[in-house]
Amino acid sequence: MVKFFSKLMSLWNELDNYIKIPSCTCGIARKVAKLIEYDKVHQFLIGLDDEYYAIVRSQILAKYPLRSLNKIFNMVQKEEHHKKVMVVG
């Protein structure tokens, strides 16, 4: 999962080099940035293995408003760690 997230971050960073959100005083740029963040969250969650991450994905998507991408990554990472501990224990 970490490799998948790292790959996505690399692709998103490369895309950010080409797409710049212009600044403004009306607040639209902030809304566009939030939409882009939500899109990244959904791309990340959709790319996770259905069998292994279905429950945590459903829990995350049930929360409103959605958390930041970093918080969601941490939630998924904690769930992954928990599952590994349960298998070993």
C-alpha positions as CSV (number, residue, x, y, z in Angstrom):
1,M,0.0,0.0,0.0
2,V,2.9,2.4,0.8
3,K,4.4,1.7,-2.6
4,F,1.1,2.4,-4.3
5,F,0.6,5.7,-2.4
6,S,4.2,6.7,-3.2
7,K,3.6,6.0,-6.9
8,L,0.4,8.1,-6.8
9,M,2.2,11.0,-5.0
10,S,4.9,10.9,-7.6
11,L,2.4,11.1,-10.4
12,W,0.4,13.8,-8.7
13,N,3.6,15.9,-8.1
14,E,4.6,15.6,-11.7
15,L,1.1,16.7,-12.7
16,D,1.3,19.6,-10.3
17,N,4.3,20.8,-12.3
18,Y,2.0,21.3,-15.3
19,I,-1.2,22.4,-13.7
20,K,-1.1,25.5,-11.6
21,I,-4.1,26.9,-9.7
22,P,-4.0,30.7,-10.1
23,S,-4.4,32.6,-6.9
24,C,-7.4,34.9,-6.4
25,T,-9.2,36.9,-3.8
26,C,-12.6,35.5,-4.4
27,G,-12.0,32.0,-2.8
28,I,-12.5,30.0,-6.0
29,A,-8.9,28.8,-6.0
30,R,-9.3,27.4,-2.5
31,K,-12.4,25.5,-3.7
32,V,-10.7,24.2,-6.7
33,A,-7.7,23.0,-4.6
34,K,-10.2,21.2,-2.2
35,L,-11.9,19.5,-5.2
36,I,-8.5,18.3,-6.4
37,E,-7.7,17.0,-2.9
38,Y,-11.0,15.1,-2.9
39,D,-10.3,13.6,-6.3
40,K,-6.9,12.4,-5.0
41,V,-8.5,10.9,-2.0
42,H,-11.0,9.0,-4.2
43,Q,-8.2,7.9,-6.6
44,F,-6.2,6.5,-3.6
45,L,-9.2,4.7,-2.1
46,I,-10.3,3.2,-5.4
47,G,-6.8,1.9,-6.1
48,L,-6.7,-0.1,-2.8
49,D,-7.3,-3.9,-2.8
50,D,-11.0,-4.5,-2.4
51,E,-10.7,-7.6,-0.4
52,Y,-8.2,-6.2,2.1
53,Y,-9.3,-2.6,2.5
54,A,-13.1,-2.6,1.8
55,I,-14.1,-2.0,5.4
56,V,-11.7,0.9,6.1
57,R,-12.6,2.4,2.7
58,S,-16.3,2.3,3.6
59,Q,-15.6,3.9,7.0
60,I,-13.6,6.7,5.4
61,L,-16.2,7.4,2.7
62,A,-19.0,7.5,5.3
63,K,-17.4,10.4,7.2
64,Y,-18.3,13.9,6.1
65,P,-16.5,16.0,5.3
66,L,-13.7,13.8,4.0
67,R,-10.4,14.0,5.9
68,S,-7.2,15.2,4.2
69,L,-5.3,12.8,2.0
70,N,-2.5,12.5,4.6
71,K,-5.0,11.7,7.4
72,I,-6.7,9.1,5.2
73,F,-3.4,7.5,4.3
74,N,-2.6,7.3,8.0
75,M,-5.9,5.7,8.7
76,V,-5.4,3.1,6.0
77,Q,-1.8,2.5,7.2
78,K,-3.0,1.9,10.8
79,E,-5.6,-0.6,9.5
80,E,-3.0,-2.4,7.5
81,H,-0.7,-2.6,10.6
82,H,-3.7,-3.8,12.7
83,K,-4.5,-6.6,10.2
84,K,-0.8,-7.7,10.1
85,V,-0.7,-7.8,13.9
86,M,-3.9,-9.8,14.0
87,V,-2.6,-12.4,11.6
88,V,0.7,-12.8,13.5
89,G,-1.0,-12.8,16.9
